[in-house]
Amino acid sequence: MGSGGILPEHSARRPKRVERTVCVRVCRSAADRVRSAPHGPRDRKGENMPFTNAPQSALAAPPPTRSGRSSAGLLITAFVVGTAALATWWIVRAMGSDSAADQGVLYHTVSRNDLQITVTDDGTLESAANVDIKCELEGGGTILWLVEDGKVVKEGEKLVELDTSALTDQYNLQKSVTAKALAAKIQAEQNQSAAEKAVLEYKMGTFIQEKQTAEAQIQIAQQNLSSAQSTVEFTRRMVRKGFATPKQLEADEFAVKRSELDLKTAELALQVLEEFTYDKMVGELEAAVEAAKAQVVADVATYENELSHLNSLEKQIERAVIYAPQPGMVVYANDLSGRGRSSEPAIEEGALVRERQTILRLPDLSRMQVKTTVHESKVNQIQPGLPARVIVLGQEFDGSVVSIANQPEPNSWFSANVKEYPTIVSIEGVFSDLRPGMTAEVELLICELKDVVTLPVTAVVEKRSGFVCYVATDDGPQERPLILGRTNDTYIEIKDGVKEGDVVIRNPRAAVPEALASSPTEESSADPAASTDSQDPAAEGDAANSPPPASGGDRPDNAAGSGTEP
């Protein structure tokens, strides 16, 4: 989180009391008196003797007059020492209590500052223009050889080699099937040509020949009939003259009848040929032509299908070796799912890849972007074109929001109720050492508030009645209700409740019993900005221009009044 300026803060300490010096002086005076006073009975040489070595009879015997004055001095000294020790204990206890009260209390002086409202999250670098290298083999294949991950390759350089043993067997078998289909196609075309010629042959040759034969038979029958009739007339004259017998006349008359029958048969044959045989033969031959044409179409289609399959197998064998379509850095397509595991087998030599599965990516390193996520409580404030700041490996780049997803990312098992929306942020400028997969810190600048009263979010405590803070006064901490504005998760805008110059306790939950006893619920321990969006007209304006996020639990941010430093 960023802010427009550093707010003044300090840890206030109460001035030391004068009693500490008095205590030290009293203790030193009492100690000097104890050292100068006589301790116990003296021996014959006038030296002090310890009380533990004095005989009981000596202690019980009445001392002389000089010793009586010494005992009175000891009593006075003991009284003074005891009084000094008691005073010292009371002063030290009072001072220790005050020090314990001040220990660990942090203070913040309220002031006006420029406040940048930002949304900060981590993201992953990726190329804005990736070329996906996919498996083009039907049914997938096994990786036999793979270029090293992260290697910078040139255009046309070999990247992947897939297993083609099964494809080679299919190709050889398909060559034989295609050759047979070609032979069938040629035979069908020959049969069609023969059938078409048969039609012409019958119409232009066979039919005419048969017709001429039938007409000749009619002429022969007519000639025979005419000859038989002449013979009968001659035989009849001969019978009347007696030169021929009736039997011979009867035979000649039978010959006439037979010639008449032959003539009718010949005429009928010609009629049948012209009216029936011709149409029947032409129909049969033309049907044979159509059948031959259909067979040709079928055989041609079969041949083309087999040839296409053969060509497809040949192309697949060629596609088993993949070359770089453009220069770039090789990145294995080991994408992770929402559960932190890859939904596909790992890309490595010996791995089985399915058809159309992405094996590698060749990112364009001159066009980079960051894929991050925005919590559902902040997504309404994000718009395409929003300025951003991207930090990668200590380098800072300018950027802008490109797009925000309409749907949240799938939940993982450890954040089932958290809804986060994928957001793409472009990176502007010239860079040469950025690589896909690097971690980037993204700060989205929503707006900048000028000259507003601010407080650290840790100084704000949520109660049932609302948000409060605790102002340090001469009478102790004083609770102040607050009206909150917008926040950047480190500092929050205060619209009403405190004024510039007030000293606020920065860690009230650690120093103020009333704040510690408030025991906020899960809802109250969240970021106070989540409860102040409705109070900020600017936030409502941003929310009106964005689609509503999906329902779900809130992500816990810095707890208000937790007593910890941001």
C-alpha positions as CSV (number, residue, x, y, z in Angstrom):
1,M,0.0,0.0,0.0
2,G,1.2,3.5,-0.7
3,S,0.4,6.8,0.8
4,G,0.9,10.4,-0.2
5,G,3.2,11.1,2.7
6,I,4.6,9.8,5.9
7,L,2.4,10.7,8.8
8,P,4.2,12.0,12.0
9,E,4.2,9.5,14.8
10,H,6.1,9.1,18.1
11,S,6.1,7.1,21.3
12,A,5.4,9.7,24.1
13,R,7.1,9.2,27.4
14,R,6.1,10.9,30.6
15,P,8.8,13.1,32.3
16,K,10.8,11.4,35.1
17,R,9.7,12.4,38.6
18,V,11.8,14.2,41.1
19,E,11.1,11.5,43.7
20,R,13.6,9.2,41.9
21,T,16.4,11.6,42.9
22,V,15.1,12.0,46.5
23,C,14.9,8.2,46.8
24,V,18.5,7.8,45.8
25,R,19.7,10.4,48.3
26,V,17.7,9.0,51.2
27,C,19.0,5.5,50.4
28,R,22.6,6.7,50.3
29,S,22.2,8.6,53.6
30,A,20.7,5.6,55.4
31,A,23.5,3.3,54.1
32,D,26.1,5.7,55.4
33,R,24.5,5.8,58.8
34,V,24.4,2.0,59.0
35,R,28.0,1.8,58.1
36,S,29.0,4.4,60.8
37,A,26.8,2.9,63.6
38,P,28.2,0.2,66.0
39,H,27.1,-3.4,65.2
40,G,26.8,-5.7,68.3
41,P,29.1,-6.1,71.3
42,R,32.8,-5.5,71.1
43,D,35.6,-7.7,72.3
44,R,38.3,-6.8,74.8
45,K,40.3,-5.1,72.1
46,G,37.4,-2.9,71.2
47,E,36.6,-4.7,67.9
48,N,33.0,-5.5,66.8
49,M,31.8,-9.0,67.2
50,P,29.1,-10.6,65.1
51,F,25.8,-11.3,66.8
52,T,25.9,-15.0,65.9
53,N,29.1,-15.5,67.9
54,A,27.8,-13.7,71.1
55,P,27.0,-16.0,74.0
56,Q,23.5,-16.1,75.2
57,S,24.5,-15.1,78.7
58,A,26.2,-11.9,77.4
59,L,23.0,-11.0,75.6
60,A,20.9,-11.5,78.6
61,A,23.1,-9.7,81.1
62,P,22.4,-6.0,81.7
63,P,24.8,-3.8,79.7
64,P,26.8,-1.0,81.4
65,T,25.8,2.6,81.1
66,R,28.0,3.4,78.0
67,S,26.6,0.3,76.2
68,G,23.1,1.6,77.0
69,R,23.7,4.7,75.0
70,S,25.0,2.7,72.1
71,S,21.8,0.5,72.0
72,A,19.6,3.6,71.9
73,G,21.6,4.8,68.9
74,L,21.1,1.4,67.2
75,L,17.4,1.6,67.6
76,I,17.2,5.1,66.1
77,T,19.4,4.0,63.2
78,A,17.2,0.9,62.6
79,F,14.1,3.1,62.6
80,V,15.6,5.6,60.1
81,V,16.8,2.8,57.8
82,G,13.4,1.1,57.9
83,T,11.6,4.3,57.2
84,A,13.9,5.0,54.3
85,A,13.5,1.5,52.9
86,L,9.7,1.7,53.1
87,A,9.8,5.1,51.3
88,T,12.1,3.8,48.7
89,W,9.9,0.7,48.1
90,W,6.7,2.9,47.7
91,I,8.4,5.4,45.3
92,V,9.9,2.6,43.1
93,R,6.6,0.8,43.0
94,A,4.8,4.0,41.9
95,M,7.4,4.7,39.3
96,G,7.4,1.1,38.0
97,S,3.6,1.2,37.7
98,D,3.8,4.3,35.6
99,S,6.5,2.9,33.4
100,A,4.5,-0.3,32.9
101,A,1.5,1.8,31.8
102,D,3.6,3.6,29.2
103,Q,5.5,0.6,28.0
104,G,4.4,-0.5,24.5
105,V,1.9,2.4,23.9
106,L,2.3,4.0,20.4
107,Y,1.0,7.4,19.6
108,H,0.1,9.2,16.4
109,T,-0.4,12.9,15.9
110,V,-3.3,13.6,13.6
111,S,-2.4,15.7,10.5
112,R,-3.5,16.4,7.0
113,N,-1.8,14.6,4.2
114,D,-2.3,13.5,0.6
115,L,-3.7,9.9,0.6
116,Q,-3.3,7.6,-2.4
117,I,-6.1,5.0,-2.6
118,T,-4.5,1.9,-4.0
119,V,-5.1,-1.8,-4.3
120,T,-1.9,-3.9,-4.0
121,D,-1.4,-7.6,-4.7
122,D,1.1,-10.0,-6.1
123,G,1.0,-11.3,-9.6
124,T,2.9,-13.4,-12.2
125,L,4.6,-12.0,-15.2
126,E,3.6,-13.4,-18.6
127,S,3.9,-12.4,-22.2
128,A,1.1,-10.4,-23.8
129,A,1.7,-12.3,-27.1
130,N,2.3,-16.1,-26.7
131,V,2.7,-18.6,-29.5
132,D,1.3,-21.9,-28.3
133,I,3.1,-25.0,-29.6
134,K,0.4,-27.8,-29.6
135,C,0.3,-31.5,-30.3
136,E,-1.1,-32.0,-33.8
137,L,-1.1,-35.8,-33.9
138,E,-4.5,-37.5,-34.0
139,G,-5.0,-39.3,-30.7
140,G,-2.0,-37.7,-29.2
141,G,1.5,-39.1,-28.8
142,T,4.6,-39.6,-26.6
143,I,7.3,-37.0,-26.4
144,L,10.6,-38.6,-27.5
145,W,12.7,-35.4,-27.3
146,L,12.2,-32.0,-25.9
147,V,14.1,-28.7,-26.0
148,E,15.3,-27.4,-22.6
149,D,12.9,-25.2,-20.6
150,G,13.9,-21.6,-20.7
151,K,16.2,-21.9,-23.7
152,V,16.1,-19.0,-26.2
153,V,15.6,-20.4,-29.7
154,K,15.7,-19.1,-33.2
155,E,13.1,-19.4,-35.9
156,G,13.1,-22.9,-37.5
157,E,15.0,-24.5,-34.6
158,K,13.8,-27.9,-33.5
159,L,11.6,-27.9,-30.4
160,V,9.7,-31.2,-30.0
161,E,9.9,-34.7,-31.5
162,L,7.0,-37.1,-30.9
163,D,6.8,-40.8,-31.4
164,T,5.7,-41.9,-34.9
165,S,6.2,-45.6,-34.8
166,A,2.4,-46.3,-34.9
167,L,1.9,-43.7,-37.6
168,T,4.6,-45.2,-39.8
169,D,2.9,-48.6,-39.6
170,Q,-0.4,-47.1,-40.5
171,Y,1.2,-45.2,-43.4
172,N,2.7,-48.3,-44.9
173,L,-0.6,-50.2,-44.7
174,Q,-2.5,-47.2,-46.1
175,K,-0.2,-47.1,-49.1
176,S,-1.4,-50.6,-50.1
177,V,-5.0,-49.8,-49.5
178,T,-4.7,-46.6,-51.6
179,A,-3.1,-48.6,-54.5
180,K,-6.0,-51.1,-54.5
181,A,-8.5,-48.2,-54.6
182,L,-6.6,-46.7,-57.5
183,A,-6.9,-50.0,-59.4
184,A,-10.6,-50.2,-58.7
185,K,-11.1,-46.6,-59.9
186,I,-9.3,-47.3,-63.2
187,Q,-11.3,-50.5,-63.8
188,A,-14.6,-48.7,-63.1
189,E,-13.6,-45.9,-65.6
190,Q,-12.8,-48.6,-68.2
191,N,-16.2,-50.3,-67.6
192,Q,-18.0,-46.9,-68.0
193,S,-16.2,-46.3,-71.3
194,A,-17.1,-49.8,-72.6
195,A,-20.7,-49.4,-71.6
196,E,-21.0,-46.0,-73.5
197,K,-19.4,-47.6,-76.6
198,A,-21.8,-50.5,-76.4
199,V,-24.8,-48.1,-76.7
200,L,-23.3,-46.5,-79.8
201,E,-22.4,-49.9,-81.2
202,Y,-26.0,-51.2,-80.9
203,K,-27.6,-48.0,-82.2
204,M,-25.2,-47.4,-85.1
205,G,-24.3,-51.0,-85.9
206,T,-26.0,-54.0,-84.4
207,F,-29.5,-52.6,-84.8
208,I,-29.1,-51.5,-88.4
209,Q,-27.5,-54.9,-89.3
210,E,-30.4,-56.8,-87.7
211,K,-32.9,-54.6,-89.4
212,Q,-31.3,-55.1,-92.8
213,T,-31.3,-58.8,-92.2
214,A,-35.0,-58.8,-91.3
215,E,-35.8,-56.7,-94.4
216,A,-33.8,-59.2,-96.5
217,Q,-35.7,-62.0,-95.1
218,I,-39.0,-60.3,-96.1
219,Q,-37.8,-59.8,-99.6
220,I,-36.7,-63.4,-99.9
221,A,-40.0,-64.6,-98.5
222,Q,-41.8,-62.4,-101.0
223,Q,-39.7,-63.8,-103.9
224,N,-40.3,-67.3,-102.7
225,L,-44.0,-66.7,-102.5
226,S,-44.1,-65.2,-106.0
227,S,-42.2,-68.2,-107.4
228,A,-44.5,-70.6,-105.6
229,Q,-47.6,-68.9,-106.9
230,S,-46.3,-69.1,-110.5
231,T,-45.5,-72.7,-110.1
232,V,-49.0,-73.5,-108.9
233,E,-50.5,-71.7,-111.9
234,F,-48.3,-73.6,-114.3
235,T,-49.0,-76.9,-112.5
236,R,-52.8,-76.3,-112.8
237,R,-52.6,-75.8,-116.6
238,M,-50.5,-78.9,-116.8
239,V,-53.1,-80.9,-114.8
240,R,-55.9,-79.7,-117.1
241,K,-53.8,-80.8,-120.1
242,G,-53.0,-84.1,-118.4
243,F,-49.3,-83.5,-118.1
244,A,-49.3,-83.2,-114.3
245,T,-50.9,-85.2,-111.6
246,P,-53.2,-83.7,-108.8
247,K,-50.6,-84.8,-106.3
248,Q,-48.0,-82.5,-107.9
249,L,-50.5,-79.6,-107.8
250,E,-51.2,-80.2,-104.2
251,A,-47.5,-80.0,-103.4
252,D,-47.1,-76.8,-105.3
253,E,-50.0,-75.2,-103.5
254,F,-48.5,-76.3,-100.1
255,A,-45.3,-74.5,-101.2
256,V,-47.3,-71.3,-101.7
257,K,-48.7,-71.5,-98.2
258,R,-45.3,-72.1,-96.7
259,S,-43.9,-69.0,-98.6
260,E,-46.8,-66.9,-97.3
261,L,-45.9,-68.1,-93.7
262,D,-42.3,-67.3,-94.3
263,L,-43.2,-63.8,-95.5
264,K,-45.4,-63.1,-92.4
265,T,-42.6,-64.4,-90.1
266,A,-40.0,-62.1,-91.7
267,E,-42.4,-59.1,-91.5
268,L,-43.1,-59.8,-87.8
269,A,-39.4,-60.1,-87.0
270,L,-38.8,-56.7,-88.5
271,Q,-41.7,-55.3,-86.6
272,V,-40.5,-56.8,-83.3
273,L,-37.0,-55.5,-83.9
274,E,-38.1,-52.0,-84.5
275,E,-40.8,-51.7,-81.9
276,F,-39.4,-53.8,-79.0
277,T,-35.9,-55.2,-79.4
278,Y,-34.4,-51.8,-80.2
279,D,-35.8,-50.0,-77.1
280,K,-35.0,-53.0,-74.8
281,M,-31.4,-53.2,-75.9
282,V,-30.8,-49.5,-75.8
283,G,-32.4,-49.3,-72.3
284,E,-30.2,-52.1,-71.0
285,L,-27.0,-50.7,-72.5
286,E,-27.7,-47.2,-71.2
287,A,-28.5,-48.6,-67.8
288,A,-25.1,-50.4,-67.9
289,V,-23.6,-47.0,-68.7
290,E,-25.2,-45.4,-65.7
291,A,-24.1,-48.2,-63.4
292,A,-20.6,-47.9,-64.7
293,K,-20.7,-44.2,-64.0
294,A,-21.9,-44.8,-60.5
295,Q,-19.2,-47.3,-59.9
296,V,-16.7,-44.9,-61.2
297,V,-17.9,-42.2,-58.8
298,A,-17.8,-44.7,-55.9
299,D,-14.3,-45.9,-56.8
300,V,-13.0,-42.4,-57.3
301,A,-14.4,-41.3,-53.9
302,T,-12.9,-44.3,-52.3
303,Y,-9.5,-43.7,-53.9
304,E,-9.6,-40.0,-53.0
305,N,-10.5,-40.9,-49.4
306,E,-7.7,-43.4,-49.1
307,L,-5.3,-41.0,-50.8
308,S,-6.4,-38.2,-48.4
309,H,-5.8,-40.5,-45.4
310,L,-2.4,-41.4,-46.8
311,N,-1.5,-37.7,-47.1
312,S,-2.9,-37.1,-43.6
313,L,-0.7,-39.8,-42.2
314,E,2.3,-38.4,-44.1
315,K,1.6,-34.8,-42.8
316,Q,1.2,-36.2,-39.2
317,I,4.5,-37.9,-39.5
318,E,6.0,-34.5,-40.6
319,R,4.2,-32.7,-37.7
320,A,5.7,-35.1,-35.2
321,V,8.8,-32.9,-35.4
322,I,7.9,-29.3,-34.4
323,Y,10.1,-26.4,-35.2
324,A,10.0,-22.8,-33.8
325,P,7.7,-20.6,-35.8
326,Q,9.4,-17.5,-34.4
327,P,12.3,-16.7,-32.1
328,G,11.7,-16.6,-28.4
329,M,12.2,-18.3,-25.0
330,V,10.8,-21.8,-24.5
331,V,8.4,-22.1,-21.6
332,Y,6.9,-25.5,-20.7
333,A,3.1,-25.5,-20.6
334,N,2.9,-26.9,-17.0
335,D,-0.2,-24.9,-16.0
336,L,-1.5,-25.2,-12.4
337,S,-5.1,-25.6,-11.5
338,G,-6.9,-23.8,-8.6
339,R,-5.7,-26.6,-6.2
340,G,-2.1,-25.9,-7.0
341,R,-1.7,-29.0,-9.2
342,S,-1.4,-29.4,-12.9
343,S,-4.6,-30.6,-14.7
344,E,-2.4,-32.2,-17.4
345,P,0.6,-34.6,-17.2
346,A,3.9,-32.9,-16.7
347,I,5.6,-31.8,-19.9
348,E,8.8,-33.9,-20.1
349,E,10.4,-36.6,-22.3
350,G,8.4,-39.8,-22.2
351,A,5.1,-38.0,-21.2
352,L,2.0,-38.7,-23.2
353,V,0.2,-35.6,-24.6
354,R,-3.3,-35.6,-26.0
355,E,-4.3,-34.1,-29.3
356,R,-4.4,-30.2,-29.3
357,Q,-2.7,-30.1,-25.9
358,T,-0.3,-27.2,-25.5
359,I,3.3,-28.5,-25.1
360,L,5.3,-25.3,-25.2
361,R,4.9,-21.5,-25.3
362,L,7.1,-19.0,-27.1
363,P,6.4,-15.7,-25.4
364,D,7.2,-12.4,-27.0
365,L,9.6,-10.9,-24.4
366,S,9.2,-7.4,-25.8
367,R,5.5,-7.3,-24.7
368,M,5.0,-8.3,-21.1
369,Q,2.0,-8.1,-18.7
370,V,1.1,-9.2,-15.2
371,K,-1.7,-11.5,-14.3
372,T,-3.0,-10.7,-10.8
373,T,-6.2,-11.0,-8.8
374,V,-8.4,-8.5,-7.2
375,H,-10.6,-9.3,-4.1
376,E,-14.3,-9.0,-4.7
377,S,-14.6,-6.2,-2.2
378,K,-12.3,-4.1,-4.4
379,V,-13.3,-5.2,-7.9
380,N,-15.9,-2.6,-8.4
381,Q,-13.3,0.1,-8.0
382,I,-11.1,-1.3,-10.9
383,Q,-11.7,-0.1,-14.4
384,P,-9.8,-0.8,-17.7
385,G,-7.2,2.0,-18.2
386,L,-6.6,2.5,-14.5
387,P,-2.9,3.5,-13.9
388,A,-0.7,1.0,-12.2
389,R,2.7,0.6,-10.7
390,V,4.6,-2.7,-11.2
391,I,7.6,-3.7,-9.2
392,V,9.7,-6.7,-10.4
393,L,13.1,-7.5,-8.8
394,G,13.3,-4.0,-7.4
395,Q,12.6,-2.4,-10.7
396,E,9.6,-0.2,-11.0
397,F,7.5,0.1,-14.2
398,D,4.5,2.0,-15.2
399,G,1.4,0.1,-16.4
400,S,-2.3,0.2,-16.8
401,V,-5.3,-2.2,-16.3
402,V,-6.1,-4.1,-19.6
403,S,-9.0,-6.2,-18.5
404,I,-11.0,-7.6,-15.5
405,A,-12.6,-11.0,-15.7
406,N,-16.3,-11.3,-15.4
407,Q,-16.1,-14.4,-13.3
408,P,-13.9,-15.2,-10.3
409,E,-11.1,-17.8,-10.4
410,P,-12.0,-21.3,-9.3
411,N,-11.6,-21.7,-5.5
412,S,-8.9,-23.8,-4.0
413,W,-9.4,-26.1,-1.1
414,F,-7.8,-23.7,1.4
415,S,-9.8,-20.6,0.3
416,A,-13.2,-21.9,-0.5
417,N,-15.0,-18.7,0.4
418,V,-12.6,-16.2,-1.2
419,K,-13.6,-14.7,-4.5
420,E,-10.8,-13.1,-6.6
421,Y,-11.1,-11.8,-10.1
422,P,-8.2,-12.3,-12.6
423,T,-6.9,-8.9,-13.8
424,I,-4.4,-8.2,-16.6
425,V,-2.1,-5.3,-16.2
426,S,0.2,-4.2,-19.1
427,I,3.8,-3.1,-18.5
428,E,5.1,-0.1,-20.3
429,G,8.6,0.9,-21.1
430,V,11.7,-0.8,-22.3
431,F,12.9,-3.9,-20.5
432,S,15.3,-6.8,-21.3
433,D,15.7,-8.9,-18.2
434,L,12.0,-9.7,-17.4
435,R,11.0,-13.3,-17.8
436,P,7.6,-15.1,-17.7
437,G,6.8,-16.6,-14.3
438,M,8.6,-13.9,-12.3
439,T,6.7,-12.6,-9.2
440,A,5.6,-9.0,-9.5
441,E,4.0,-6.6,-7.0
442,V,1.1,-4.6,-8.6
443,E,-0.2,-1.4,-7.2
444,L,-3.4,-0.1,-8.8
445,L,-3.9,3.7,-8.2
446,I,-7.7,4.2,-7.8
447,C,-7.6,7.8,-6.8
448,E,-5.6,10.4,-4.8
449,L,-7.1,12.4,-2.0
450,K,-5.6,15.8,-1.4
451,D,-5.1,17.4,2.1
452,V,-7.3,15.1,4.1
453,V,-7.2,14.0,7.7
454,T,-5.8,10.5,8.0
455,L,-5.2,7.9,10.7
456,P,-3.4,4.5,10.6
457,V,-5.9,1.7,10.2
458,T,-4.5,0.1,13.4
459,A,-5.8,3.1,15.4
460,V,-9.4,2.4,14.4
461,V,-11.5,0.0,16.4
462,E,-14.9,-1.2,15.3
463,K,-17.7,-1.6,17.9
464,R,-21.3,-2.3,17.6
465,S,-22.1,1.4,17.5
466,G,-19.5,2.1,14.8
467,F,-15.9,2.9,14.4
468,V,-14.0,4.7,17.1
469,C,-10.5,5.7,18.1
470,Y,-8.8,6.7,21.4
471,V,-7.4,10.2,21.9
472,A,-4.7,10.6,24.6
473,T,-5.7,13.3,27.1
474,D,-4.7,14.4,30.6
475,D,-7.5,12.4,32.0
476,G,-6.5,9.2,30.1
477,P,-7.7,7.8,26.7
478,Q,-10.9,9.3,25.4
479,E,-13.1,7.4,23.0
480,R,-14.0,9.3,19.8
481,P,-16.6,8.1,17.3
482,L,-15.4,8.3,13.7
483,I,-16.9,8.8,10.2
484,L,-14.5,7.0,7.8
485,G,-13.7,7.7,4.2
486,R,-11.6,5.7,1.8
487,T,-8.5,3.6,2.7
488,N,-5.4,2.1,1.2
489,D,-5.2,-0.6,3.9
490,T,-2.4,1.4,5.7
491,Y,-4.0,4.8,6.3
492,I,-7.7,5.7,6.3
493,E,-9.4,9.0,5.6
494,I,-11.2,10.5,8.6
495,K,-14.2,12.7,7.6
496,D,-15.2,13.5,11.2
497,G,-14.3,12.6,14.8
498,V,-10.8,13.9,15.3
499,K,-9.0,17.1,14.3
500,E,-5.5,18.0,13.2
501,G,-3.1,18.0,16.2
502,D,-5.0,15.3,18.3
503,V,-2.7,12.6,19.7
504,V,-4.3,9.2,19.0
505,I,-3.3,5.9,20.5
506,R,-2.0,3.8,17.5
507,N,-2.4,0.4,19.2
508,P,-5.5,0.7,21.3
509,R,-6.1,-3.0,21.6
510,A,-2.8,-3.4,23.3
511,A,-3.0,-0.4,25.6
512,V,-6.7,0.5,26.2
513,P,-8.8,-2.1,28.2
514,E,-12.0,-0.8,26.7
515,A,-10.8,-1.4,23.2
516,L,-9.5,-4.9,24.1
517,A,-12.9,-5.7,25.8
518,S,-14.8,-4.8,22.6
519,S,-14.0,-8.4,21.2
520,P,-14.9,-7.7,17.6
521,T,-16.5,-10.5,15.6
522,E,-15.1,-11.8,12.3
523,E,-17.0,-9.0,10.5
524,S,-15.6,-6.3,12.7
525,S,-12.0,-7.5,12.5
526,A,-12.0,-7.0,8.7
527,D,-10.6,-3.9,7.0
528,P,-12.7,-0.9,8.0
529,A,-12.7,0.2,4.4
530,A,-15.1,-2.6,3.6
531,S,-17.7,-1.0,5.9
532,T,-17.0,2.6,4.6
533,D,-17.5,2.1,0.9
534,S,-21.1,3.1,1.2
535,Q,-20.1,6.3,3.1
536,D,-17.8,7.4,0.2
537,P,-19.6,9.0,-2.8
538,A,-16.5,8.4,-4.9
539,A,-16.6,4.7,-4.1
540,E,-20.3,4.6,-5.0
541,G,-19.5,6.3,-8.3
542,D,-16.8,3.7,-9.1
543,A,-19.1,0.9,-8.2
544,A,-21.8,2.2,-10.5
545,N,-19.6,1.8,-13.5
546,S,-18.6,-1.8,-12.8
547,P,-20.5,-5.1,-12.9
548,P,-21.4,-6.6,-9.4
549,P,-19.0,-9.2,-8.2
550,A,-20.0,-12.8,-7.4
551,S,-21.1,-13.5,-3.9
552,G,-18.7,-15.0,-1.4
553,G,-16.7,-14.4,1.8
554,D,-14.5,-11.5,2.4
555,R,-10.7,-11.7,2.4
556,P,-9.3,-10.8,5.8
557,D,-7.0,-7.7,5.4
558,N,-5.1,-5.8,8.1
559,A,-7.3,-5.9,11.2
560,A,-8.4,-2.5,12.5
561,G,-7.1,-1.9,16.0
562,S,-5.1,-5.1,16.1
563,G,-2.2,-3.3,17.8
564,T,0.3,-4.4,15.1
565,E,2.4,-2.2,12.9
566,P,1.3,-2.2,9.2
